[in-house]
Amino acid sequence: MSPALAAAARRLAEAGVESPRVDAELLAAHVLGVGRGRLVLIDTVRGDELLRYEELVELRARRVPLQHVLGTAAFRHLELKVGDGVFVPRPETELLAGWGIEHTAAGATVVDLCSGSGAIALSVADEAEPALVIAVERSPEALVYLRDNARPFASVRVEPGDVTDPNLLSDLHGRVDVLLCNPPYVPEGTPVPPEVADHDRAMAVFGGADGLSVIRPVIKLAAALLRSGGVVGIEHDDVHGDDVPALLRADGRFTDVIGHIDLTDRPRFATARRV
Ligand SMILES: C[S@@+](CC[C@H](N)C(=O)[O-])C[C@H]1O[C@@H](n2cnc3c(N)ncnc32)[C@H](O)[C@@H]1O
């Protein structure tokens, strides 16, 4: 295996892929249908498998996201189906999902706004015992993946909708226990790698000129949806470590506002409690 693996890692490094060796190994494991840890036991790859491997390496070298090439993305305990038209869940979002899981009591009603592939909503359904998780998404292309990923989870209801609509889920206003949201939040014009620029939809990534154009209405909607004592967690750009907590405080309907950092010590999400 190692000559093919070494050649692939070199090709990916030349193409500017950030983690060429890991990606080369994951692609090899995918083609061979084994876990990455078992690759050391395979000394070579030939024939059709080698051709298939070279094809996939070439796709990745053209900066197609690794998860699009594999067709799945790992998120906490889940393998989510992903591909063209749906945002690939990022490792940093596992922290917001974990916070949401910790705050979900048995029987809770949970809302995940901007649900994408369903990473947050489905993790809550998988790891906590909510009565109902509502996953809201606007993009028709993302909704296809969301519905597919949500199928095994009886507590999850997929709701097409626009999270900037103040009347969204009006039947649930004042009744939600936990509201989570990883919205598009990158300020327009921020340089992004080719994987993002060419393969994530702009509506999944950019949040207007200052990056806060979806977060502002989401805070208003959270205040309307949450019951007294219910909690909200919103992921944000690392440049918004002061702005999002300030917006939550300025709304006047939240208390216990806290900013949280991610695994690289960058400000990443803000949480608060409905008064
Ligand atoms: C950053 S992605 C997050 C996806 C998923 N929550 C995750 O963490 O992987 C943002 C998602 O919000 C959706 N979105 C953008 N604007 C929206 C809106 N106004 N209403 C509903 N969904 C929206 C995008 O289509 C995209 O799927």
The ligand as a Tripos MOL2 file, in Angstrom:
@<TRIPOS>MOLECULE
LIG
   27    29     1     0     0
SMALL
NO_CHARGES

@<TRIPOS>ATOM
      1 C1        -23.1140   27.0260    8.7060 C.3       1 LIG1
      2 S1        -24.3400   25.9840    8.0080 S.3       1 LIG1
      3 C2        -24.6610   24.9580    9.4410 C.3       1 LIG1
      4 C3        -25.2870   23.6430    9.1390 C.3       1 LIG1
      5 C4        -25.3970   22.7110   10.3480 C.3       1 LIG1
      6 N1        -26.1520   23.3130   11.4250 N.3       1 LIG1
      7 C5        -24.0080   22.3570   10.8480 C.2       1 LIG1
      8 O1        -23.6250   22.8010   11.9280 O.co2     1 LIG1
      9 O2        -23.3060   21.6210   10.1380 O.co2     1 LIG1
     10 C6        -25.7250   27.0700    7.9450 C.3       1 LIG1
     11 C7        -27.0200   26.4460    7.3750 C.3       1 LIG1
     12 O3        -28.0560   27.4350    7.4690 O.3       1 LIG1
     13 C8        -28.8650   27.3950    6.3020 C.3       1 LIG1
     14 N2        -29.4920   28.7250    6.2020 N.ar      1 LIG1
     15 C9        -28.9290   29.8740    5.7890 C.ar      1 LIG1
     16 N3        -29.7930   30.9060    5.9040 N.ar      1 LIG1
     17 C10       -30.9300   30.3730    6.4060 C.ar      1 LIG1
     18 C11       -32.2030   30.9230    6.7460 C.ar      1 LIG1
     19 N4        -32.4410   32.2280    6.6100 N.pl3     1 LIG1
     20 N5        -33.1560   30.0990    7.2410 N.ar      1 LIG1
     21 C12       -32.9070   28.7600    7.3810 C.ar      1 LIG1
     22 N6        -31.7340   28.1810    7.0840 N.ar      1 LIG1
     23 C13       -30.7530   28.9740    6.5960 C.ar      1 LIG1
     24 C14       -27.8860   27.0450    5.1970 C.3       1 LIG1
     25 O4        -28.5370   26.4860    4.0820 O.3       1 LIG1
     26 C15       -26.9740   26.0430    5.9220 C.3       1 LIG1
     27 O5        -27.4650   24.7350    5.7850 O.3       1 LIG1
@<TRIPOS>BOND
     1     1     2 1
     2     2     3 1
     3     2    10 1
     4     3     4 1
     5     4     5 1
     6     5     6 1
     7     5     7 1
     8     7     8 2
     9     7     9 1
    10    10    11 1
    11    11    12 1
    12    11    26 1
    13    12    13 1
    14    13    14 1
    15    13    24 1
    16    14    15 ar
    17    14    23 ar
    18    15    16 ar
    19    16    17 ar
    20    17    18 ar
    21    17    23 ar
    22    18    19 1
    23    18    20 ar
    24    20    21 ar
    25    21    22 ar
    26    22    23 ar
    27    24    25 1
    28    24    26 1
    29    26    27 1
@<TRIPOS>SUBSTRUCTURE
     1 LIG1         1 GROUP 0 **** ****
